[in-house]
Amino acid sequence: MEPHILGIIANPASGKDIRRLVAHAAVVTDAAKRGILRRLLSGVAASGPLHVQYLPGPHRLVEEALHGLTPELRAEPLPIDLTDSAHDTRAAACLLRQRGAGAVVVLGGDGTCRAAAVAWPEIPLLPLSTGTNNVFPLACEPTIAGLAAGLVASGRVPLLAAAHQYPSIHVEIDGEPPDLALVDAALVQGQFSGTRAVWKPAELLAALLLRSDPAVTGLAAIGGMLGLPEPAAGALALEFGEPGHTVRVPLAPGLVVPIPVRSHRPIPFGEPIEWYGPGILALDGERERRLLPGQRARLLPCSRGPLVLEPGRILRRAAAAGLFAEASPGANHGH
C-alpha cells in the first residue's frame, strides 16, 4: 500500500521583497520560517501516519525544522533541480500532483500560492501566510494547520468535506504559454526592473479582481475602498486614470496611496476580457509577463481553482468523529 503523502512547499524568498524598503512591511526571517515549520510538523506528526515530501533548498528550512522531531515522521526532499525561482515551487507542485499528495501546505504569499496553482490548478492547498501581500494565504497557527492538513492527507477527513474551491483567472497570451491568477491581474506600464512588485499607482492601467475587500493590502483593496461588494459569481474589472474617483488604498503594508479609478464593471465567470500591449501583466501583485505592442492577453474568470483546506472545519469534523479521543484503560464508558 502506497503511503499517504503530505507536501510542503516553503518559499525562502517570501516576505523579503522591495516593499520592505519603500513601505514598512515586516521581514519574515528564515529563523521565523523554521519556527513556523517546526510547529506545523509537530501538528502533522500528531495527525496520523504520513510521508512528508518537501521542497528542499540551500536555506534548509524544512531540514532544520525536522531536527529532533519524532522519528515516526517520515520526510524526504523532492528530487528537483533548484533554480532559486518560482520554477522550484511549480516543479514541486507538479511532482506532488504526480505522486498523489493528499494535501499540500505552502508557506509564502499570494505569488507562491499562484506558482503552485499554475502547476496544479485544483491543488488541495493549505496556504500559510509568510509573504508581503497575503490576500490568499490563511492566518492560522501552524500547529493547527499541520493537524488539519495531516488529517486530510491521511484520508481521515475527506478532502471534499474539508475544503472550499476558490475561483481563478485563466490568462491566455497570444503566442505564449498560459498562466493564471488567484487574487487579481493587472496591466501596468513601464519596464521590468530589479523588482516584480507592483507599488507605483501611476503605472496601473487596468485590473481584474477576484477579491474586493477594504481590509486587505494590494489591488484587491481597491474595489473594497470604492464600496464595491465582493464579486459573488465572477470578477470586477477596473480601468485607472482621470477622470474618475480617487481612492486611498493600502497598496502594500505601510504604503497607503491615492489611485484614480476611471470605471468599474462586473465580469461573470466564463466571460473573457482582453488587454493589449505594450505593457506588463502583473499577476497576484507581481509583474510577470511582458506584452509586446499589439499582443493580446485574454483573461477569463473561472469558478474552478485550488481546493483550499479550512482548518477549523477539518478539526471540528475530526473531533465530532472522535479522532482525538483516547479511552483510558478501565475507563467507564457509560452515560
N, C-alpha and C positions, 0 to 999 in steps of 0.2 A: 504494500500500500504506500503510495506516494505521501510524503509528509505535507502537512498544511503549511503554506508559505505566507509569511508577512514580509512585505517590502518596506524598506526605509530609505528615503532619499533626503539627505541633509545638504543643503546648499551652503558651502563655506563662504560664498561671496555675498549672500543676502545680508541686508542691514548694514552695508558699508559703502553705498554709492555717494554721488556728488551732493545729494540732498543733506548730507552731514555737514557740508561746507556752506551751501547757500541758504540753509534753513537751520533748524536746531534739532534735527532728528537724532535719536539716540543710536549709538553704535552697539550692535549686538556682537559681542566678542566671541571668539572661539571657546573661551572658558565658559561663557554663559550657555553656548550651544551644547557643550559637553554635559553641563548640568541638566539641561532640558532632556537630552538624550538618555542620560542615566535614569532620570525619573520615569521617562517613557518606557525604557527597557525593564524597569522594575515592575511596572504595570503589566507589560507584555508577559513577563515570566510568571505572573500570578494568574494569567488568564487561561492557561492550558498548554499542552504540548504543541510547540511550533518550531518551524525552521525559519529563522530570520535571515533574509538576504538583503544586503545593503550596498549603496553606492560608496566605494572607497575613495580615498583622496589623500593628498600629501599632508593635510591638516590632521588626519587620523581622528576625526571627531567620534565616529562610532566605536572604533577600536579602543580608544581610551575610556569611553563611557562604559564599555563592556567589562573593563578590568574589575575583577573581584565579585562580579555578579554570579548567581547560582550557575554551576556547571551544567545543569539540565537545560539551560537555554542555548540551543544550537544556533550559531550565527556564522555566516561566511560572506566574504565580499563577492560582488558580482564581477565576472571577468570582462572588464570594459577597458578599452584603450582610452585613457583620460586625455582630455583636450583643454581642461580648465575653462570650459564654456558651457552654455546651455545645452550643447550637444550631449554632455555627460548625463544630464537629467533625462533627456529624451531617450538616450541609449539604455539607461537603467529601466525606465518605464516600459520600453519595448521588450526588454528581456524578461521583466517580471510578468508582462502580459503573456509571453510565450510559455513561461513556466507555470502559469495558472495561479498566480498570487491571489489570495482571497481578499486582501486589503493592502493598501499602500499608505504609509504615513510620510508626508512631505513636510520638511522644515524649510520655510522660506516665505517669500511674499507672493504677490499676485503673479509676478513674472515666472517664478519657479513652478507654481501650480500650473500655469499655462504651458510651460515647456513639457511637463509630464503629460498633460492632456493632449498636446499635439501628437505624441506618440501613441497614446491610448485614450481616445476621445471619451469613452464611458468608463474610465478608470474608477474602481472603488476606492475612494480617496478620503483620508482624514488629514486635512491641511492645518498645520500648526504655524502660527504667526511668528516669524523671525525676520521679516523684511521691512521695507520702508512704508509703502502703501499696502496695507493689509486689509483690503476690502473683502477678498475671497477667503483667506485663511481664517481659522477659528482662534479665538482667545480661550484656551482651555488648559487647565492644569495637566501637565504631561503625564502624570501618573494615571489620571482618569482616561486620558486619550489612549495610553498604552493598554489599559484594561479593555476599553471599548474596541479598539482595533484588533486586539488579540482574540476577543470573543467572536468577532465576525470572521477573521481569517481562519480560525479553528473550526468554523461551522457551527459553533454552539448557539449563535444568534444568526438567523438567516439574513443575508445581505438586504433583500428587498423589504424586510421588516425593520431595517436599521438605518436606511439611507434615504436621502431626498435627491431626486435627479435635477440638477441645475441646468439652465439653458447655456447656450454658447453662441458665438458669432463665427460663422464659417466665412473664410476670406479666400477668394479666388483672384489671382493676379495674372493678367494675360502673359502667357509665355513662361510662367514660373510655377514652382510647387505651391500647393495650397497652404493655408495657415488657419489659425483660429484665435479667438479672444474669449475670456471668461467673464470679464467685467465691462470693458469698453474698448473701442477702437477709435483712433483719431487720425485725421490728416493734418500734418503740420508742415510748415515751410522751413526752409533753411537746409543746412548740410549736416551730415554726421560730424560729430566732434568727439572728444575724449569720453563723453558720457552718453548713455542712451536715454537717461531720464527726461521726462517732459516737465519743465519747471518754468518756462518762459511763456506767459499768456499771449504775447504778441505773435508767437509762432502758430497759434491754433487757427485752423481754417474750418474744420468740421469734426463732428464726433457722433458716434453711435453708442448709446449707453444701455446696458442691461440692468444697471442699478441706478436709482435716483434717490439719494439719501443724504440729507444735510449733516448727518453725524459721522461721516467718513472723510478721509482725505483723498485727494485725487480728482480726476474728471467726474467720477460718479457723484461727487458732491454738487456739481453744477446744477443738475436738474432739481436736486433737493433744495438748494438755496433759492431757486426760482419758485418753489412751492409746488412743483410738479410731482404727482404721485409716482410710486414705484411702478414700472411697466408690468402689467399683470399677465399679458399674453403676447409679448413682443419686446420691442426696444424703443428708445427715444432718440430721434435724430436731431442734432443741433447744428446750426451754422453760426459762425462767430464773425464779429465785426460791427461797424456802425452802418446805419442807425439801428438801435436796439436797446435792450435793457442791460445795464451793467450790474453784475452781482459780485459780491466779495466772496471768494471761495478759498477754503484751506487746500491749496494745490499739493502741499506736502506738509509733513509735521513742522510746525513753526513758521510756515510760509502762507500767509493769507493775502491774496492779491485780487484786484478787480479784473473781471473778464466780461467783455461786451458780447452779448448773445443777440444775434440778428433775428433768428427764428428757431422754432422747435415744432416737431410733429411726431406722433406715434407711428411706429412701423410694426405691423403684425408679424408674428412668426411666419416664415415662408415667403415674405415679400422682400426682395433684394433692393438695395440701393447701390448706386455706382459713384465712385470718385475717380478723377482723372489726374495724372501727373502734369507738371512736376510737383513733387512733394515727398514727404517721408510718412510711411504708415507707422503709427505708434499703437502697439497692442498691449493692453493692460499696463499702461503707464510707461512703456519703454519703446523707444524708436527702433524699429526692427527692419523695415523693408523700404527700399527706395523705389519710387515711381518715376520713370522717365517721362519727359513731355509727351502727353497724349496717351500714355499707358493707363489701362483701366484696371481698377480694383472693384470687384463685386462682393458686397458684404451681405450675408444672409443670416438674420436672426433665426435660431433654431431652438426648439423646446428640449432637445436631447443634448446632454452634456455629461460631465462627470457625476457619478453617484457619490454624493458627499455623506460620509458617516456622521450620525448625530449621537455624540457620546451619552447625553442624558437619556435619550430614548433607548439606546442599547442597554445601558445599565439598569434602567427600570424594568425592561423586559427580562433581563437576566435574573434580577432579584425576584421578580414575580414567579419565575420558573424554578426558584430555589437553588440557583447555581452557586451562590455564595454561602449557603447554609451547610454547616457540617455538624452532624449529630455527635454528641459526646457519648462515650461508652456508658451504658447503663442509664442513659437519659430517659425520662418519662415522656413519651410522645403523645400522651392522651391530652384531651382538651377539656 
